[in-house]
């Protein structure tokens, strides 16, 4: 039988989760470029909404080649040096690279969001829900960089060091800093 204190605690936990205000963020993406003094070329907008147990991501990226492109949160919110200043994938637990649907935190980086698909016109529409990544808490992605890569992410399934660290997703096509809306 559940005691009164336990029941009260369970009610509080359920109430807190159900009444948690949704937190929203946005990343304005710009084409990767060396010269940070030159005007940045817009590449897209990606919105994030934190629900109680998942992160909802929606947006559009333009100017891509047709096909799959790696889509990751990187460690640092800096879009300089062809997006290289963003450093590597956000990986606070020191895990190997993986796919977003894999168990978290044991199998993948926090920032592994998989691939986005660009159509023949070079436009990718993003619509996904992710677990193990969020806008709140000690491992929040607020202030970090969102990066779209030039090539497909192999989701850590390749048998080489590149697959285990970057998914062999190639250079950086575009990036932006994730900020609260």
N, C-alpha and C positions, 0 to 999 in steps of 0.2 A: 504494500500500500504506500502511496506517495504521501509524505508529510506535508503540512501546511507551508513550511519554509521552501521545500522543493517545488511545490505547486506554484507558489508566488514567484519564485525565480524563473520557472519555465514560462509563466505568463509574461514576465518582464522581458525575457529574451525574445519571445514571439512578438510581443508588442513592439520592441525596439526594431526588429528586422522588418516588420511590416510597415512601420512608420518612418523608416530611414529615408530621408530626402535624397532624391536622385542627384548625383553630382555630375556635371557636364564639363567637357573640355573640347578644345578644337586645335587642330594643327593646320596651319596654312603651309602648303608644300611649295617649294621652289626648286627649279632645276639646279643640279649640282654644278658648281663653278669655282674656279680658282680665285678669281679676282673679286674679293668681297667689297671693293669700292665701286664696282660696276653695278648697274641695276639688276636685281634678281628677277628672273623670269618665272612667273607663276606656273605651277604644275597641277595644283589641285587643293581641295579642302577635305579634311577628314574630321568627323565629329565622333565624340566618345560620350557614352552615358553609362554611369555606374548604377547598376541595380543591386539588390541585396546580395546576390551570389554570382553575378556575371557582369561582363563589360560588353555593351552593345556598341558596335563600330559601323558607321555609315559614311560614305563619301564618294568622291570622284577624283581620278587622276587622269590627266591628259598628256599626250605627246609621247606615249610609250610605243615600243614596237609591239606588234600583235603577239599574244601568247602570255605565258605565266611570268610573273615577276615576284621575287622575294619581298616580303612585307614584314618589317621588324621594328621594334622599339630598341633604340640604341642607348648606351649608358649615359651619354652627356648631351645636354641641350645646346649644341653648337653646330651651326650649319656651314661653317667655313671649310676651306681646303677641300673643295669637291665633296662636301658632306663627310669627309674623313675625320674632321674634328669631333664628330659625334662618337668616336671610338667604336668599340665592338658592341655586339648585342647586349642588352641589359640582362645580366646574369648574376644576381647577388648570391646565388647558392653554388656557383662553380660547377654547373651541370654541363653535359654534352648538349649539342644542338638537337632539336627534335621538332615534331609537328605540334600544332596547337591543340589537337584533340587528345594528345597523350597525357598520361597521369602527371599531375603537378604536385609537388615540385621535384619529383624524383627523376624524371626523364628528359626534361627540356629546360631551356632558358625561359625566364619570365617574359622576355621580349619576343619570343618566337610566335609570330602570327600567321605563318604559312605563306601562301601565294595569293596574289590577285590576278585576275584574268583580263588582259586588254583585248579589245575587239580589233577588227581590221582597220578601224579608224584611229587606233591608238588610245582608246578611252577605256578605263577600267572603272566599273561601278562596284563599290565595296559595300557589303552588307553581311555582317557576321556577329556572332555572339561568342565570347571567349571566357573561359574560367582560368583562374590562376594568375590573372593580371588585373590590375585595378587602378582607380584614381584616388583611393584613400588607403590609409595604413602605412606601415613602415616601408613597404616596397612599392609605393605609388609610382606611376609613370609620369606624373605631372612634372614639367620642367625638363623632361628627357626628349630626345629626338625620335621622330618617326621617320624611317627611311624606306624608300622604294628602290629596289635593286634592278640592275639592268637585265638580269637573267632569272630563270626559275630557281627556286629553293628546292633542293633535293630532300628536304625534311629530315636530314640526318641519316638517310638510308644508304648513302654511298659508303664504300669501305675505304675511307681515307681521312686524313687529318682535317682537310678543308670541309668535309661533310660534317664532321663532329663539332666544328667551331662556327662555320658560317652557312652551311648548307650549300656551298659552292654557288651562291647566288650572284657572283660577279660584282662589278663596280656599282657605284651608287648613282642612280638616275636622278632622284629628288629626295629632299628632306625638309623637315619643318620641326618646330618646337611645340610640344604639347602644352597648352596653357588652359587654365580654368576659364570657363565662359561665365 
